[in-house]
Amino acid sequence: MNKYISTLALCSILGLATGCKLEAGSGQYISQERHNEMLGDEDVKPGIAKAALAKTYVMFQEYNTSHDDGGLKAFHLFTDLMCEDVAYTNTSWFKFDYQIGNSEANYRRTRTMWRLFYKIVSNINLYLETYYKEVSTDSAYLKGSAEPLAIRGIVFFHLVNMYQHTYKGHESLPGIPLVLTTSPTDKPARATVEDTYKQIIKDLTPMATYGQETADKTDVDKFVAAAYLAKVYAQMEDWANCEKFAAIAKMGGNDMISEPGRSWAIKAQPTSSGVPM
């Protein structure tokens, strides 16, 4: 865990906006010692854990090293442009992705995506070892540990699809290193695609099983995990499980495309019925 944890984040998560005070000279952060002390309070621990996870979500969205390196959505953009159904006339951002020219190991795209995703994996592993080291079947443990595990599963899914062919017919090919601990000596070789998918399913399933729907649409909740499981099983051509988890994911939102009276205007505002004007 980072040496310091933001007190403002903790106050927000714990709902202590009026009772959480900074000690003189402490600035915006609490010390590691104070953090460890608060972990001893089982009523407070879940809130601290949730606050600590917020930084990982930021990593999915923040600017990294270049103008076309903006986290997960940049990944989605450049992989879309690598398909054959997009016509792209811009001569700067994402140009080399569109031209399938970002393929070498030392190229910026390959390097930065690998670095971003494994940085997130490292954060998640540290988080799990800090807050969920003792394995338990307690419902609070299952729900709390499900979210970070799901984030790791999502990251592994993006990694294996970027650095290897899709699942079917390529099960025995090298996938990605499945880094599951923070140990500096734990430097696994590339697992097979099949074993990588097994780990992805193992990471995503608890959230799709024990998770809840969250009000924050940036969080990984039950329906997000189910949506990714549906994608995973679709790649495996396991259609029964694909259908099962797609149905769960569908419960997490409205299909705006099928509703009448929709508007494609980017500034369209939903009415009380949820249909854009």
N, C-alpha and C positions, 0 to 999 in steps of 0.2 A: 504494500500500500504506500502511496506517496507519504512523504514525511509529514506533511501538513494536510489537513482537510478543511475545506471552506466552512466556516461557521455559519455564514449566511445561507449556504445550501442546506446545512443541517437544520437551521431554524425553520426554513421553509418546509422541508420534508416532515419534520416532527410537529409542525403546527404550533411552534413556540414563539411566534412572532412578537408576542408581548412579554414573554418570560425569558427569552434567550438573550443574555447580555454578554458583551465582549469584556474580558478582563482587561485591566489597564495594561497597555503596552503590548497586547496580543495582536492588534491589528485585525485583519480579516480572517485569520486562521486559528485553529486550535492545534495544540501540540500533539505529537504522537503519543506521549504519555497520557494526556487527557483523553485522547481517542480510545486508547486501550482500557482506560478506567471506565469509560462509558459503555464499552462492550460487555462489561460485567453485569450490566442491568438488562435483563432479558426483555423488559418492556420497551427499552430505548433502542436496543440492538437492531431490530428490523428497520427502523427509520434511518439509522446511521448507514446501514448497508444500502438502502435505497439511494441515499444521497451520494454515496461513494460510486454507485453505478452510473450516476448522471454524466460523469466525465467520459465514460465509454461511448455514450450516445452522442456526445459532442464530437468525438473523433470521427463518427460516421458522416458528419456534416461540414467539418471545418476545412478551410483552405490549407493545403500542404506545401508543396514546393514550386508549383508553377500554375499558370493561368488556366490550364485544363485539368488540374489535379484538385478537385473539390470534393473528395469523399465518395460515398456510395453512389450518389446520383450521377457523378461524373463517370463512374464505372458503367452505369446503365446507359448513359449517353454514348460513350465510345463503343460499347459492344453493339448497340443498335446500329451505329454507323458502319460496323463491320459486316452487316448483313447485306443482302443483295436487293432489298426492297426499299432502299433509301437513296435519294438523289441529293448530293451535298455539293454546294458550289463555293462554300467558304474556303479560303486558301490559307487559313491560319489554324485556329483551334480545331483539334481533332482531325486535322487533314491526314496525318499519317495513319491514324486508325482506319479512316475511310479507305485509304489506299492499301490497307493490310501491310503497312510498313513498320509496325511497332512490335516486331516479333522476336528480335534478338534479346538474349539474356541481359545484356548491359544497356539496353535502351531505357529511356526514362519511364515510359509507360509500364514496362514489365517490372522495373525496379521499384517504382513508387507504389504500385498496387500490392506487390508482395510485401513491402515494408508496412504499408497501412494495415493490411489485414492481419499480419502476424503481430503487429503492435497491439491490435485489439485483442487477439487471442492471448497475448501475454498479460494484458490487463485483466481479462476474464479469469485466467488461471490464478493470478494473484488474488483476485477478488474472492474466488471460491475457496482458496486456501486460508484466507483471512476470516471469512464470515461463515463458511460452511465446511470446515475441515472435518468435523465429526459427522460422519454419515448417519442419517436417522430416517425412520419411516414416519416420523411425526408430520402431521399435515402442514404445520407452519414451515417446517424445513423443506418439504416437497414443493410447496408453493414458492418459497423464497429462492431456492436454488434453481428452480425451473427457468426463471428469466435469464440469468447469465448463461446457463447451459444452452438455451435457445439462441442467444446471440452468437455463441461460438459455433453452433450448428449452421447458422445462416452464413457466417464467415467462411467456414469450411466448404459450404456448397458453392459459394462464389469462387473460391480459390480453385477447387478441383475442376470447375467448368472453364476456368480461364487457362489453366496450365495443363489440361489433358482433354482428350476427346470425351464425348458424352458416354454414359454408362453402358448402354446395350452394345454388346460386341467388343467392348474394351475393358471388361471387368478385371482382367489380369494385368493390365498395363500399370506402370507406376502412376500413382495419384499424387498425393501431397504428404509432407511430414505431418503426422498427427501429434502436435505438441500439446500435451495434456497436463503438464506440471511446470513449475517455475524453476526446477532444478537446472543449474548451469551445465550439468553433465548429461541431461536428458536431451539429446540431439538425434531424434529418430530419423531413420532413412525414410524415403517416400513409401508410404503404404500403397497397396494396390487400390485401384479405383473401387473395387468391391468392398474392401475393408474401410475405405474412406466413407463410402455411403452408409455402411453399418454404423459408423461413429456419428455421422450426421443424424441418422434416424434416432440413435440413442440420445443425442443431445436435444433434439426437437420434441420428442414424444412427451416428456414430462409436462412441458408448458401446454401442449395441446390437450393433455389429460387433466392436469390439476389447475391450470391457469384460469384467470378471470379476464373479462373484458375491462380495459382501462379507458378512462375518459381522454387521456392524452394519446393522440393519434401517432405520436412519434415513438411510443413504447412498443416493445415486443410483447404482445399479449396472447391469449389463447388462440385467437383467430388468425393472427399473423403467423404463429407457429404452425397452425393447421394448413395455411396457404402454402407455406414452404414445404411441408410434408407432402402435400398434393403434387407440387412440382417435382420433388425427389422421386416419388413413386411413379410419376408419369415418365420420367427419364428411365426408370427401371422397367417400364411397361408392366407394372403391377397395377392393373386397372381397378381392381376391387378396392385397394387401399387408397388409390388416387381419388376415386369417387367418394369414399368415406370421409377423407379429410377435406376435400373440396366442398362437401356439403356442410361441414363444420365451419369452414372459412366463410362460406356464403352467409351464414347467420350473423356475421360480424359487421354487415353493412348493407346498404341499399344498392341495388343495381340501377344507377341513375340512367344508364344508356337505354334501358328498356322502358323508361317512364315517358309518357307523352308530354309534349309541350317543352321539351328541353331546349336549351340554347347552347351553342358552342362558343359564345362570346367569353373571352378570358375573364372579363369583369362581371360575368353573370352572378347574381346574388340569389340564393335559394329563398323561396317563399316559405310560409309556415308549413306547407305541405311537403317541403323538401325539394320541390321542382324548381329549377332555375327560371328566372324571368328573362 
